[in-house]
Amino acid sequence: MLYEKLVNKQEKLSVIGLGYVGLPIAVAFAKKVKVLGFDTNKEKVELYKKGIDPTKEVGNEVISKTTVEFTCDEERLKEAKFHIVAVPTPVRSDNAPDLMSLELASRMVGRNLSKGSIVVFESTVYPGVTEDMCIPILEKESGMKCGVDFKVGYSPERINPGDKVHRLETIVKVVSGMDEESLDTIAKVYELVVEAGVYRAASIKVAEAAKVIENSQRDINIAFMNELSIIFNKMGIDTKAVLEAAGTKWNFLKFYPGLVGGHCIGVDPYYLTYKAEQLGYHSQIILAGRRINDNMGKYVAENTVKQMIKANKQINGSEVAIFGVTFKENCPDVRNTKVVDIIKELREYGIAVKVVDPVANSEDLLREYGIETYKVEDIKDVDVVIFAVPHNEFNNIELEQIKGMFKSEERHINFAADEVAVTSEYALPEKNDGYVLIDVKGVFDRQKAEDLGYLYWRL
């Protein structure tokens, strides 16, 4: 039996795609079985071999000690009998599913598939992709018959990037297989590393659907909070204060407004609505939530400009410092980050932007968005400070310290001969109504900020 052979290290397990999801999976399984870690990105693989973890999901120390055999050579996949595919499944510019990486991975696995193998897909898809797209590709490339020569399953990833509490080992893992035999083997293999246990889904389609609705539900709830924020902002009511009051009820769901990006919550709902459209149903609630969340970056930028106008600041030619650019806190991933929307909108107004983010993958940020990062000490003489992503690295930044980052204007009179000249120089006066602080996630205390003279705004 394949399970026993894996445990006895007579067979290998492969992980295809070594990103924020695949890498932790490979490292976890390597503690129990022989693991082959494959990725087409040669630079990334070389970093792993050197003991460097650019994803920061497992850390350099763990990477340097792991027994995972990292490779870019697809032919080495022939050495494995249990394959886990964890490649990204983003959306295109029109929000249609982009299954190219999954298709290429399926072809690659198919070309190197051996009889008796099991292929488990973890990539987020809409119900039906595994059986309708992946299996035919595997059969065509391998020349073998699914269900006879090899078997397939689906187990949606639930890893939360940047979260050190909810990890692969601590989250119940949903597993599915094309039949009882494959389901049993897949469940037992994952039970080797998932301490929280596994849940055996009724079918592959059920498991696929479970994944997309998990993130769709969260997306809708956050969209509701964002809409409330927009409404309360017009009313002059602090949204955070409202939520704290409402949260005292036992069954109130504690969600908060914010920017919804990344490769899961901001993407998965589109997979479900895409399939629904194919079946003739146009989503009402899901797409409404997506519209609200997709526009929050622009909304933050517009309110930043409004606060600048209140402070009598010149818009065109001004400078804004943004702290945090990744899609979420304590995670270097910049894929589909909505902070970029804030930056783009501000630039439309002729505003220069400096980004501070010690956590972000600076190479990805520069390659994908053309954005460079600065250090905290580089931020001087700016007109606005925006705290967009609350990384732990920013925890020691105090409101008093932020004041020193602003451009301050102190007017004084120089008497020279018979003329009076009014000049300006940069200094830090005792009071300045121009301290515009945008605190997207509500990290700072509003009352304290206002007492210190800040023009303070948050979602």
C-alpha positions in Angstrom: 0.0 0.0 0.0 1.3 3.5 -0.9 0.8 4.9 2.6 3.0 2.2 4.2 5.7 2.7 1.5 5.7 6.4 2.2 6.0 5.9 5.9 8.8 3.3 5.5 10.5 5.7 3.1 10.3 3.3 0.2 8.5 5.9 -1.9 8.7 9.7 -2.1 6.1 12.4 -1.8 6.5 15.5 -4.1 5.2 19.0 -3.7 4.8 21.0 -6.9 4.9 24.7 -6.3 7.0 26.0 -3.4 5.4 29.3 -2.5 3.6 30.4 0.6 1.5 27.2 0.6 3.7 24.6 -0.9 6.9 25.3 1.1 5.3 24.7 4.6 3.7 21.5 3.2 6.9 20.2 1.9 8.8 21.0 5.1 6.1 19.5 7.3 6.0 16.2 5.4 9.8 16.0 5.3 9.7 15.3 9.1 7.8 12.1 8.3 8.5 10.9 4.8 11.0 11.5 1.9 10.0 14.7 0.1 10.9 16.1 -3.2 10.2 19.9 -3.5 9.8 21.1 -7.0 9.4 24.6 -8.4 10.1 26.1 -11.9 11.7 29.2 -10.3 15.4 28.4 -10.2 16.3 31.4 -8.2 13.8 30.5 -5.5 15.0 26.9 -5.4 18.7 28.0 -5.1 17.7 30.2 -2.1 16.0 27.2 -0.4 19.1 25.1 -1.0 21.2 27.8 0.7 18.8 27.8 3.7 17.1 31.1 2.9 13.3 31.4 3.1 12.1 34.4 1.1 8.5 33.6 2.1 9.3 33.8 5.8 6.7 31.1 6.3 9.0 28.6 7.9 12.2 30.6 8.5 15.8 30.3 7.5 16.8 28.0 10.4 14.1 25.4 9.5 14.9 25.6 5.8 18.6 25.0 6.4 17.8 21.9 8.5 15.0 20.3 6.4 15.5 17.1 4.5 13.4 18.3 1.5 15.2 17.7 -1.8 14.7 21.0 -3.6 14.8 20.8 -7.4 13.9 22.5 -10.7 14.3 19.2 -12.7 10.8 18.0 -13.6 12.1 14.6 -14.5 12.9 14.0 -10.8 9.1 13.9 -10.3 9.4 10.3 -11.6 10.9 9.4 -8.2 7.7 10.2 -6.4 4.4 8.3 -6.1 2.3 10.8 -4.1 2.1 14.2 -5.7 0.7 17.4 -4.1 0.1 20.3 -6.5 0.1 23.7 -4.8 0.5 26.2 -7.6 -1.1 29.7 -7.6 -4.5 30.2 -9.3 -5.0 34.0 -9.6 -7.5 35.9 -11.7 -7.0 37.9 -14.9 -7.5 41.6 -15.3 -11.2 40.9 -16.1 -11.5 38.8 -12.9 -11.8 35.5 -14.9 -9.9 32.5 -13.4 -6.4 32.1 -14.6 -5.7 28.4 -14.5 -2.6 28.5 -16.6 -0.2 27.5 -13.8 -2.5 24.7 -12.8 -2.7 23.4 -16.4 1.1 23.6 -16.8 1.6 21.8 -13.5 -0.8 19.1 -14.5 1.0 18.5 -17.8 4.3 18.4 -16.0 3.1 15.8 -13.4 1.4 13.8 -16.2 4.7 13.6 -18.2 6.4 12.1 -15.2 3.6 10.1 -13.7 4.1 6.4 -12.8 1.6 3.7 -12.3 0.1 3.4 -8.8 0.5 7.2 -8.1 -1.9 9.5 -6.4 -2.1 13.2 -7.4 -3.7 15.6 -4.9 -4.5 19.2 -6.0 -4.5 22.0 -3.4 -4.8 25.0 -5.6 -8.1 27.0 -5.3 -10.5 26.2 -8.1 -14.2 26.3 -8.8 -16.1 23.0 -8.5 -15.3 20.7 -11.3 -11.8 21.8 -12.3 -10.0 18.8 -10.9 -12.2 16.2 -12.7 -13.0 18.2 -15.8 -9.6 19.8 -16.6 -6.8 18.2 -14.5 -7.6 14.5 -14.9 -7.9 14.7 -18.8 -4.5 16.5 -18.9 -2.9 13.8 -16.6 -4.4 11.0 -18.8 -3.3 12.6 -22.0 0.3 13.4 -20.9 0.8 10.0 -19.1 -1.0 7.8 -21.5 -2.6 6.2 -18.5 -6.2 5.8 -17.3 -7.3 7.6 -14.1 -8.9 5.2 -11.7 -7.0 2.3 -13.1 -3.3 3.4 -13.3 -3.4 6.4 -11.0 -5.8 8.2 -8.8 -6.7 11.8 -7.9 -7.9 13.8 -4.9 -8.4 17.3 -3.8 -7.5 19.0 -0.5 -7.9 22.7 -0.3 -5.1 24.6 1.3 -6.0 26.5 4.5 -2.6 27.9 5.4 -2.9 31.5 6.5 0.3 33.4 5.4 2.0 35.4 8.1 -0.1 33.6 10.8 2.1 31.7 13.3 -0.9 30.3 15.2 -3.1 28.9 12.4 -0.7 26.7 10.5 -0.9 23.5 8.4 -0.5 21.4 11.5 -3.2 23.2 13.6 -6.0 23.6 11.1 -8.4 20.8 10.3 -7.6 19.6 6.7 -10.4 18.9 4.3 -9.5 15.9 2.1 -11.3 14.2 -0.8 -10.6 11.4 -3.2 -12.1 10.0 -6.4 -13.1 6.8 -4.6 -13.0 5.3 -1.1 -9.6 3.7 -1.6 -7.9 6.9 -2.7 -9.7 9.0 0.0 -8.5 6.6 2.7 -4.9 6.8 1.5 -5.0 10.6 1.1 -6.5 11.0 4.6 -3.9 8.9 6.2 -1.0 10.6 4.5 -2.2 14.1 5.6 -2.9 12.8 9.1 0.9 12.3 9.4 1.4 16.1 9.6 -2.0 17.6 10.5 -2.3 17.4 14.2 -5.8 18.9 14.2 -7.0 16.0 12.1 -8.7 15.7 8.7 -12.3 16.0 7.5 -13.2 13.5 4.7 -15.4 15.4 2.2 -18.2 13.6 0.4 -16.6 14.2 -3.0 -13.9 16.2 -4.9 -16.5 18.8 -5.9 -17.7 19.2 -2.4 -14.1 19.9 -1.2 -13.5 22.3 -4.1 -16.7 24.2 -3.2 -15.9 24.3 0.5 -12.7 26.2 -0.3 -14.2 28.9 -2.4 -17.1 29.6 0.0 -14.8 29.8 3.0 -13.1 32.9 1.6 -16.3 34.2 -0.1 -18.0 34.3 3.2 -15.2 36.2 4.8 -15.1 38.6 1.8 -18.8 39.4 2.1 -18.5 40.0 5.9 -15.6 42.4 5.4 -17.5 44.1 2.6 -20.4 44.7 5.0 -18.0 46.3 7.5 -16.5 48.5 4.7 -19.9 49.6 3.6 -20.7 50.5 7.2 -17.5 52.4 7.4 -18.5 54.5 4.4 -21.9 55.2 5.9 -20.6 56.1 9.3 -17.9 58.3 7.8 -20.6 60.4 6.2 -22.4 60.6 9.5 -19.3 61.6 11.4 -19.4 58.5 13.6 -16.3 56.4 14.4 -16.8 52.9 13.0 -14.4 51.2 15.3 -16.3 52.6 18.3 -19.6 51.4 16.8 -18.2 47.9 16.3 -16.8 47.7 19.8 -20.2 48.6 21.2 -22.0 46.1 18.9 -19.4 43.4 19.7 -20.6 43.2 23.3 -23.5 41.1 22.0 -22.7 37.3 22.2 -23.7 36.5 18.6 -22.3 39.6 16.9 -19.7 38.5 14.3 -16.4 40.4 14.9 -15.3 41.5 11.5 -13.6 44.8 10.7 -13.2 47.1 7.7 -10.0 47.0 5.7 -8.3 46.4 2.4 -9.0 42.9 1.0 -6.2 41.7 -1.3 -4.0 38.8 -1.5 -4.3 35.5 -3.4 -7.3 34.1 -1.5 -10.0 36.3 -0.1 -9.7 38.8 -2.9 -9.6 36.1 -5.6 -11.6 33.0 -4.6 -15.1 34.6 -4.8 -14.5 35.3 -8.5 -13.9 31.6 -9.1 -17.3 30.8 -7.7 -19.1 33.6 -9.6 -17.4 32.6 -12.8 -18.8 29.1 -12.6 -22.2 30.4 -11.6 -22.2 32.7 -14.8 -21.4 29.6 -16.9 -24.5 28.0 -15.5 -26.7 31.0 -16.2 -26.8 32.5 -12.7 -25.5 36.1 -12.0 -24.3 36.5 -8.5 -26.0 39.2 -6.4 -24.4 39.2 -2.9 -20.9 37.9 -3.8 -20.2 40.3 -6.6 -21.7 43.2 -4.6 -19.2 42.5 -1.9 -16.4 42.2 -4.3 -17.2 45.6 -5.8 -17.1 47.3 -2.4 -13.8 45.7 -1.4 -12.1 46.3 -4.8 -12.8 50.0 -4.4 -11.6 50.5 -0.9 -8.1 51.5 -1.9 -9.5 54.3 -4.0 -11.8 55.2 -1.2 -8.9 55.6 1.3 -6.9 57.7 -1.2 -9.9 60.0 -1.8 -10.4 60.5 1.9 -6.7 61.2 2.3 -7.0 64.0 -0.2 -10.1 65.4 1.6 -8.1 65.5 4.8 -5.3 67.3 3.0 -7.8 69.9 1.8 -9.0 70.4 5.3 -5.4 71.0 6.4 -5.0 73.6 3.7 -2.3 71.5 2.0 -1.4 71.8 -1.6 -2.3 68.6 -3.3 -0.2 68.5 -6.5 3.4 68.2 -5.6 2.8 67.0 -2.0 4.4 63.9 -0.5 2.8 61.0 1.3 4.5 58.3 3.3 2.8 54.9 3.4 3.7 52.4 6.1 3.0 48.8 4.9 2.4 47.7 1.3 1.9 43.9 1.6 -1.6 42.4 1.3 -1.7 41.7 5.0 0.4 42.2 8.2 3.6 40.3 8.9 3.6 38.7 5.5 6.0 39.6 2.6 3.5 38.7 -0.1 2.6 41.6 -2.3 0.3 39.7 -4.7 -2.9 41.6 -5.3 -2.3 44.1 -2.5 -4.9 46.9 -2.4 -2.3 49.3 -0.9 -1.1 49.6 -4.5 -4.6 51.0 -5.4 -4.0 53.8 -2.8 -0.7 54.6 -4.3 -2.0 54.7 -7.9 -4.9 57.0 -6.9 -2.7 59.4 -5.0 -0.3 59.6 -7.9 -3.3 60.6 -10.1 -3.5 63.7 -8.0 0.2 64.5 -8.6 1.1 63.3 -5.1 4.6 61.6 -4.6 4.5 58.5 -2.5 7.3 56.9 -0.3 6.7 53.4 0.9 8.1 51.9 4.1 7.8 48.2 4.5 10.6 46.1 6.1 8.5 42.9 5.6 7.6 43.1 1.9 9.5 41.2 -0.7 11.2 44.2 -2.3 12.2 42.4 -5.5 8.6 41.3 -6.1 7.4 44.8 -5.3 9.8 46.4 -7.7 9.1 43.8 -10.5 5.4 43.8 -10.2 4.6 47.4 -9.4 7.7 49.4 -9.9 7.7 50.5 -6.3 10.8 51.0 -4.2 10.9 50.9 -0.4 12.4 53.3 2.1 13.5 53.0 5.7 11.7 54.7 8.6 14.6 57.1 9.0 14.2 58.2 5.4 10.8 59.6 6.0 11.1 63.4 6.5 9.3 66.5 5.4 6.1 64.6 4.2 2.6 66.1 4.1 0.7 63.0 5.1 1.5 59.7 6.9 -0.6 56.6 6.1 -0.4 53.5 8.2 -1.9 50.9 5.8 -0.6 47.5 7.1 0.1 47.0 10.8 3.3 44.9 10.7 4.7 44.0 14.1 7.8 45.9 13.0 5.8 49.1 13.3 4.6 48.5 16.9 7.3 50.6 18.4 6.4 53.7 16.4 4.8 56.2 18.7 2.4 59.1 17.7 5.0 61.6 19.0 7.7 60.1 16.8 5.4 60.3 13.7 5.2 64.1 14.1 8.9 64.4 13.3 8.2 62.9 9.9 6.1 65.8 8.8 6.9 68.9 6.8 6.4 71.8 9.3 6.2 75.4 8.3 7.2 78.1 10.7 6.8 81.7 9.5 8.9 84.4 10.9 9.8 88.0 9.8 13.2 89.1 8.7 13.9 92.8 8.9 16.4 93.9 6.4 17.0 97.5 5.5 13.6 99.0 4.5 11.9 95.8 3.5 10.0 93.1 5.4 10.5 89.6 4.0 8.3 86.6 5.1 10.3 83.4 4.8 9.6 79.8 5.5 11.9 77.2 6.9 11.4 73.6 8.0 11.0 73.3 11.8 8.8 71.5 14.3 6.5 74.1 15.8 4.4 73.4 19.0 1.2 73.4 17.1 0.5 72.5 13.4 -2.9 71.7 12.0 -1.3 70.0 9.1 -0.5 66.7 10.7 -2.6 64.5 8.6 -2.6 60.9 9.8 -4.5 58.2 8.0 -4.7 55.0 10.1 -6.4 52.5 7.8 -6.7 49.7 10.4 -7.3 51.8 13.5 -4.0 50.9 15.2 -3.6 54.2 17.1 -5.8 55.7 19.7 -8.0 58.3 18.1 -8.4 60.5 21.1 -4.7 60.6 21.8 -3.9 61.4 18.2 -6.4 64.3 18.1 -5.1 65.6 21.5 -1.6 65.7 19.9 -3.0 67.8 17.1 -3.4 65.3 14.3 -6.0 65.5 11.7 -6.9 61.8 12.1 -8.9 59.5 9.8 -9.5 55.8 9.7 -11.9 53.3 8.2 
